[in-house]
């Protein structure tokens, strides 16, 4: 049994309408709670927001959607179906990988298509290695999902289950790069299945092999894009929550929490005072801890993941070599990781993520125009240039990235830009993100699972955390799970992973709470060229208040 919030929990205030706050809200409504959801921005989504500029509809947050069944589970809590509200388009290929030697590979989630592509790219032996790798990724995912990802932890001793032995037998506690190398000898292919480690804040050579579960999400489970852009998902969640009876209040910045006898009794904004029986906080950890007036003690300071510079570019042309998602790898791969995670330097030979959402949904740009999202990982402000340094550094780095893309075949990209928004660590810092990174605490061993900042805070009986800084971690799938796990701390109800179709409509919200049920928790990170990368809206938006 895991701990739950004691005492009455009839009315819950959720702070932040990002993906985690919206997931929390839907799961709470399904368990019969009354929910007030507060968001400081004027629309839902948090980091997964929306910016309109010159006829371009720009997603300010994640660009990659994997594991949509986790979102579907939140909709199912109130008797709804994700696909009734969101038109999900499967991406084929999921990614295109381009390498410095001029070679390219389309990454397919269909096993036959990917095997054929690997054979074309690297030969029969590597295709056989891919088949073995895929089986291993599937087994690794099954071993981790229930016990180590979709689980709340109160103690490291909860790790001691038969699933831990299964994970160890699969090599989950070895090193990611070495484990991938058991199956694939081609160094370019190894990058495709290990680049996600940087988003975890560690190099593939040092990351736990268990983090390959993210490669499972990207390369096996499937990659999707919602018609209308990624913001369509949080908007649909907000609409479903409103229909199920939630009180959503936008443009309300929380200024303080009222407390009595170790419990939060009310949430105060610039406009209202809302009494409550429990509260869920989804902003970044420093903001949440500041509101609670306490920061849990840890033996070591939190280490943060690298940050990113993102250029949203509306252009008058595009380039046929670009897929919806394109990974453009530099030649000095291992050097890149050292620069970002150890030396605090900008990439000398950058690996970049280029997303072209108008390849799938042309309506996101004016007729005949195209939208490109260019993400360049960079050091966080603890390790690299500070937030103040980016005022001078930003335009120069923007120009250097565009020059590099020109060199890699995107001829005329600088001149093609009509509208743009540039986001740097200075912007993340202004939004309240610690160390100027939207990717929060790194997924080192000491910050994963039961060792990650807990979603219950000692000294406050009825406050629960959600979002990428707490259990289970960073990325759209894990942030959605964090909302589910936060709700389980209040209701004691823990749904099994995956969608549940046969439910009574939102009248289920009248069911009384159930006594506590098992856990819910650690999840892996996301990517060096993070496929799930967030970018801010024009006004600051936390993860909770955005993924």
Residue pairs with C-beta under 8 A, 6 or more apart in sequence:
1 516
1 518
2 152
2 153
2 154
2 158
2 488
2 489
2 516
2 518
2 519
2 520
3 152
3 154
3 456
3 489
3 516
4 488
4 489
4 490
4 491
4 492
4 516
5 278
5 461
5 462
5 464
5 489
5 490
6 461
6 462
7 263
7 277
7 461
7 462
8 277
9 33
9 277
9 278
9 462
9 490
9 491
9 513
10 33
10 34
10 277
11 33
11 34
11 35
11 36
11 275
11 276
11 277
11 278
12 28
12 33
12 34
12 35
12 36
12 276
12 277
12 278
12 279
12 280
12 490
13 35
13 36
13 37
13 38
13 267
13 274
13 276
13 278
13 279
13 280
14 21
14 24
14 25
14 28
14 35
14 36
14 37
14 38
14 279
14 280
14 282
15 21
15 38
15 254
15 267
15 279
15 280
15 281
15 282
15 283
15 288
15 291
15 544
15 545
16 38
16 39
16 46
16 281
16 282
16 283
16 467
16 542
16 543
16 544
16 545
16 546
17 37
17 38
17 39
17 41
17 44
17 45
17 46
17 234
17 238
17 248
17 250
17 545
18 44
18 45
18 46
18 47
18 48
18 234
18 282
18 467
18 479
18 541
18 542
18 543
18 544
18 545
18 546
18 547
19 45
19 46
19 48
19 233
19 234
19 237
19 476
19 479
19 480
19 483
19 546
19 547
20 282
20 466
20 467
20 468
20 479
20 480
20 482
20 483
20 486
20 543
20 544
20 547
21 37
21 39
21 46
21 280
21 282
21 466
21 467
21 483
21 544
21 545
22 37
22 44
22 74
22 234
22 237
22 238
22 241
22 483
23 71
23 74
23 237
23 466
23 479
23 480
23 481
23 482
23 483
23 484
23 487
24 280
24 282
24 466
24 483
24 484
24 486
24 487
25 35
25 37
25 237
25 241
25 246
25 483
26 74
26 75
26 77
26 78
26 237
26 240
26 241
26 244
26 483
27 74
27 77
27 483
27 484
27 487
27 488
27 491
27 493
27 495
28 35
28 487
28 490
28 491
29 35
29 77
29 78
29 241
29 244
29 245
29 246
29 506
29 509
30 76
30 77
30 78
30 79
30 244
30 506
30 508
30 509
31 77
31 487
31 490
31 491
31 493
31 509
31 511
31 513
31 514
32 491
32 508
32 509
32 510
32 511
32 512
32 513
33 490
33 491
33 509
33 513
34 245
34 247
35 241
35 245
35 246
35 247
36 246
36 247
36 249
36 274
36 276
37 241
37 246
37 247
37 248
37 249
38 249
38 252
38 254
38 267
38 269
38 274
38 545
39 46
39 248
39 249
39 250
39 251
39 252
39 545
40 251
40 252
40 253
40 254
40 541
40 542
40 545
41 49
41 250
41 251
41 537
41 539
41 541
41 545
42 250
42 251
43 49
43 50
43 235
43 250
44 234
44 235
44 237
44 238
44 248
44 250
45 60
45 61
45 231
45 234
45 235
45 541
45 546
46 61
46 234
46 282
46 541
46 542
46 543
46 544
46 545
46 546
46 547
47 60
47 61
47 62
47 438
47 534
47 535
47 536
47 537
47 541
47 542
47 543
47 546
47 547
48 59
48 60
48 61
48 62
48 230
48 231
48 233
48 234
48 476
48 534
48 546
48 547
49 59
49 60
49 61
49 231
49 536
49 537
49 541
49 546
50 57
50 58
50 59
50 60
50 229
50 231
50 537
51 57
51 58
51 60
51 312
51 421
51 537
51 538
52 58
53 312
53 314
53 419
53 421
54 314
54 366
54 418
54 419
55 314
55 365
55 366
55 369
56 312
56 314
56 364
56 365
56 366
56 369
56 371
56 419
57 228
57 229
57 363
57 364
57 365
57 371
58 312
58 314
58 364
58 371
58 373
58 421
59 229
59 230
59 231
59 357
59 373
59 535
60 231
60 312
60 534
60 535
60 536
60 537
60 541
61 230
61 231
61 533
61 534
61 535
61 536
61 546
61 547
62 230
62 475
62 476
62 532
62 533
62 534
62 547
63 230
63 325
63 353
63 355
63 357
63 373
63 375
63 531
63 532
63 533
64 218
64 223
64 325
64 355
64 476
64 531
64 532
64 533
65 88
65 223
65 224
65 225
65 226
65 230
65 233
65 476
66 217
66 218
66 221
66 222
66 223
66 224
66 476
66 477
66 531
66 532
67 217
67 221
67 476
67 477
67 480
68 82
68 88
68 224
69 497
69 498
69 499
70 477
70 480
70 481
70 484
70 497
71 82
71 233
71 237
71 480
72 81
72 82
72 83
72 499
73 484
73 495
73 497
73 498
73 499
73 500
74 237
74 480
74 483
74 484
75 81
75 82
75 85
75 236
75 237
75 240
76 499
76 500
76 501
76 503
77 495
77 503
77 508
78 240
78 241
78 243
78 244
78 505
78 506
78 508
78 509
79 244
79 503
79 504
79 505
79 506
79 507
79 508
80 240
80 243
80 244
80 506
81 501
82 88
82 236
82 499
85 236
85 239
85 240
86 226
86 227
86 232
86 233
86 236
87 226
87 227
87 228
87 232
88 224
88 225
88 226
88 227
89 224
89 225
89 226
89 227
89 360
89 361
90 222
90 223
90 224
91 223
91 224
91 225
91 323
91 324
91 325
91 360
92 108
92 109
92 110
92 113
93 106
93 107
93 108
93 323
94 107
94 108
94 109
94 218
94 219
94 222
94 223
94 325
95 106
95 107
95 192
95 218
95 223
95 323
95 325
95 326
95 327
95 531
96 104
96 105
96 106
96 107
96 321
96 322
96 323
96 325
96 326
96 327
97 104
97 105
97 106
97 107
97 188
97 191
97 192
97 326
97 327
97 329
98 104
98 321
98 326
98 327
98 328
98 329
98 408
99 105
99 188
99 329
100 329
100 330
100 331
100 349
101 188
101 331
103 121
103 188
104 321
105 117
105 118
105 121
105 188
105 189
105 192
106 117
106 323
107 114
107 117
107 192
107 218
107 219
108 114
108 117
109 219
109 220
109 221
109 222
109 223
111 131
111 134
114 130
114 134
114 219
115 127
115 130
115 131
116 127
118 126
118 127
118 130
118 189
119 126
119 127
121 186
121 188
121 189
122 186
122 188
122 189
125 185
126 184
126 185
126 186
126 189
129 183
129 184
129 185
129 189
130 183
130 184
130 189
132 183
133 180
133 183
133 184
133 193
134 219
134 220
136 170
136 179
136 183
136 212
137 193
137 212
137 213
137 215
137 216
137 219
137 220
138 216
138 220
139 170
140 167
140 170
140 172
140 209
140 210
140 212
140 213
140 216
141 213
141 216
141 217
141 220
141 221
143 163
143 166
143 167
143 170
143 172
144 163
144 167
144 172
144 210
144 213
145 497
146 163
146 496
146 497
147 159
147 161
147 163
147 164
147 519
148 159
148 163
148 167
148 210
148 449
148 521
148 522
148 523
149 213
149 472
149 478
149 481
149 521
149 522
149 523
149 524
150 472
150 481
150 484
150 485
150 497
150 520
150 521
150 523
151 158
151 472
151 485
151 518
151 519
151 520
151 521
151 522
152 455
152 471
152 485
152 488
152 489
152 494
152 519
152 520
152 521
153 159
153 449
153 450
153 454
153 471
153 519
153 521
153 522
154 450
154 454
154 456
155 450
156 449
156 450
156 451
158 450
158 519
159 449
159 450
167 173
167 210
170 209
171 179
171 209
172 208
172 209
172 210
173 208
173 209
173 210
174 208
174 209
175 204
175 205
175 206
175 207
175 208
175 209
176 194
176 197
176 204
176 205
176 207
176 208
176 209
176 211
176 212
177 190
177 194
177 197
177 203
177 204
177 205
177 207
178 205
178 209
179 209
179 212
180 190
180 193
180 194
180 204
180 209
180 212
181 190
184 190
184 193
187 333
188 329
190 204
191 329
191 333
192 219
192 327
193 212
193 215
193 219
194 204
194 207
194 212
194 215
195 204
195 327
195 329
195 351
195 527
195 528
195 529
196 211
196 212
196 214
196 215
196 218
196 524
196 525
196 526
196 527
196 528
196 530
196 531
197 203
197 204
197 207
197 211
197 337
197 525
197 528
198 305
198 306
198 337
198 340
198 341
198 377
198 527
198 528
198 529
198 530
199 214
199 305
199 306
199 439
199 474
199 475
199 525
199 526
199 527
199 528
199 530
199 532
200 207
200 211
200 214
200 305
200 442
200 443
200 444
200 474
200 524
200 525
200 526
201 303
201 304
201 305
201 306
201 341
201 439
201 441
201 442
201 443
201 444
201 525
202 341
202 442
202 443
202 444
203 334
203 337
203 338
203 341
204 337
205 334
205 337
207 443
208 445
208 448
210 524
211 443
211 524
211 525
213 523
213 524
214 475
214 524
214 525
214 526
214 527
217 475
217 477
218 527
218 531
223 325
223 531
225 324
225 357
225 360
225 361
226 232
226 233
227 360
227 361
228 361
228 363
228 364
229 357
229 361
229 364
238 248
241 248
242 248
243 506
244 506
244 509
245 506
245 509
249 269
249 272
252 269
252 270
252 271
252 272
253 269
253 270
253 545
254 267
254 268
254 269
254 291
254 545
255 268
255 269
255 270
256 268
256 291
257 264
257 266
257 267
257 268
257 279
257 291
257 292
257 293
257 463
258 264
258 265
258 266
258 267
258 268
258 273
259 265
259 293
259 460
262 459
262 460
262 461
263 460
263 461
263 462
264 276
264 278
264 279
264 292
264 460
264 462
264 463
265 275
265 276
266 273
266 274
266 275
266 276
267 273
267 274
267 276
267 279
268 274
277 462
278 462
278 463
278 464
278 490
279 462
279 463
279 464
280 463
280 464
280 465
280 466
280 486
280 487
280 490
281 287
281 288
281 291
281 292
281 463
281 464
281 465
281 466
281 544
282 288
282 465
282 466
282 467
282 483
282 542
282 543
282 544
282 545
283 291
283 432
283 467
283 542
283 543
283 544
283 545
284 432
284 433
284 434
284 440
284 467
284 469
284 542
284 543
284 544
285 302
285 434
285 440
285 441
285 453
285 465
285 469
285 470
286 295
286 432
286 434
287 432
287 542
287 544
287 545
288 465
288 467
288 469
288 544
289 295
289 296
289 457
292 457
292 460
292 463
294 457
294 458
294 459
294 460
296 453
296 454
296 457
296 458
298 453
300 446
302 434
302 441
302 447
302 453
303 441
303 442
303 444
303 447
304 380
304 382
304 434
304 435
304 437
304 439
304 440
304 441
304 442
305 380
305 437
305 439
305 440
305 441
305 442
305 443
305 474
305 525
306 340
306 341
306 377
306 378
306 379
306 380
306 437
306 439
306 528
307 377
307 378
307 379
307 380
307 381
307 384
307 425
307 428
307 435
307 436
307 437
307 438
307 439
308 375
308 376
308 377
308 378
308 423
308 437
308 438
308 439
308 530
308 533
309 375
309 376
309 378
309 394
309 397
309 398
309 401
309 422
309 423
309 424
309 425
310 373
310 374
310 375
310 376
310 422
310 423
310 533
310 535
311 372
311 373
311 374
311 376
311 398
311 401
311 402
311 420
311 421
311 422
311 423
312 371
312 372
312 373
312 420
312 421
312 422
312 423
312 535
313 371
313 372
313 373
313 374
313 413
313 416
313 417
313 419
313 420
314 365
314 369
314 370
314 371
314 372
314 417
314 418
314 419
314 420
315 369
315 370
315 371
315 372
315 413
315 416
315 417
315 418
316 368
316 369
316 370
316 416
316 418
317 370
317 412
317 416
318 356
318 358
318 359
318 370
318 372
319 409
319 410
319 411
319 413
321 409
322 354
322 356
322 359
322 372
322 410
323 356
323 359
324 355
324 356
324 357
324 359
324 360
325 353
325 354
325 355
325 356
325 531
326 353
326 354
326 355
326 356
327 351
327 352
327 353
327 354
327 529
328 351
328 352
328 353
328 354
328 405
328 408
329 351
330 336
330 347
330 349
330 350
330 351
331 349
332 348
332 349
333 351
335 348
335 349
336 347
336 348
336 349
336 350
336 351
336 377
336 528
337 528
339 345
339 346
339 347
339 348
339 379
340 347
340 377
340 378
340 379
340 528
341 379
341 383
342 383
343 379
343 383
344 379
344 383
344 384
344 385
345 379
345 384
346 378
346 379
346 384
346 385
346 397
347 376
347 377
347 378
350 376
350 377
350 401
350 404
351 377
351 528
351 529
352 374
352 375
352 376
352 401
352 404
352 405
352 529
353 373
353 374
353 375
353 527
353 529
353 530
353 531
353 533
354 372
354 373
354 374
354 375
354 405
355 372
355 373
355 375
356 370
356 371
356 372
356 373
357 364
357 371
357 373
358 364
358 365
358 369
358 370
358 371
364 371
365 371
369 418
373 535
374 401
374 405
375 529
375 530
375 533
376 397
376 401
377 528
377 529
377 530
378 384
378 397
378 424
378 425
379 385
380 425
380 435
380 436
380 437
381 387
381 425
381 429
381 435
381 436
381 437
382 435
382 436
383 435
384 425
385 393
385 425
386 436
387 425
387 426
387 429
387 430
387 436
388 426
390 424
390 425
390 426
391 426
393 424
394 422
394 424
394 426
395 422
397 424
398 422
399 414
402 413
402 414
402 417
403 414
405 413
406 412
406 413
406 414
421 535
421 538
423 535
423 536
425 436
425 437
426 436
427 536
428 436
428 437
428 438
428 536
429 436
430 540
431 536
431 540
431 541
431 542
432 540
432 542
433 440
433 542
434 440
438 533
438 534
438 535
438 536
438 543
438 547
439 468
439 474
439 525
439 526
439 530
439 533
440 467
440 468
440 469
440 474
440 543
441 447
441 452
441 453
441 469
441 474
442 525
443 452
443 473
443 474
443 524
443 525
445 451
447 453
448 473
448 522
448 524
449 472
449 521
449 522
450 521
450 522
452 470
452 471
452 472
452 473
452 521
452 522
453 465
453 469
453 470
453 471
454 465
454 470
454 471
455 464
455 465
455 466
455 470
455 471
455 482
455 485
455 486
455 489
456 463
456 464
456 465
456 489
457 463
457 465
464 486
464 489
464 490
465 486
466 479
466 482
466 483
466 485
466 486
466 544
467 479
467 482
467 543
467 544
468 474
468 475
468 478
468 479
468 482
468 543
468 547
469 543
470 482
471 482
471 485
471 520
471 521
471 522
471 523
472 478
472 481
472 482
472 485
472 521
472 522
472 523
472 524
473 482
473 522
473 523
473 524
473 525
474 525
474 526
474 532
474 547
475 523
475 524
475 525
475 526
475 532
475 547
476 532
476 547
477 523
478 523
478 524
479 543
479 547
481 520
481 523
484 494
484 495
484 520
485 520
485 521
487 493
488 494
488 517
488 519
488 520
491 513
491 514
492 513
492 514
492 515
492 516
492 517
493 513
493 514
493 517
494 517
494 518
494 519
494 520
526 532
526 533
527 533
532 547
534 543
534 546
534 547
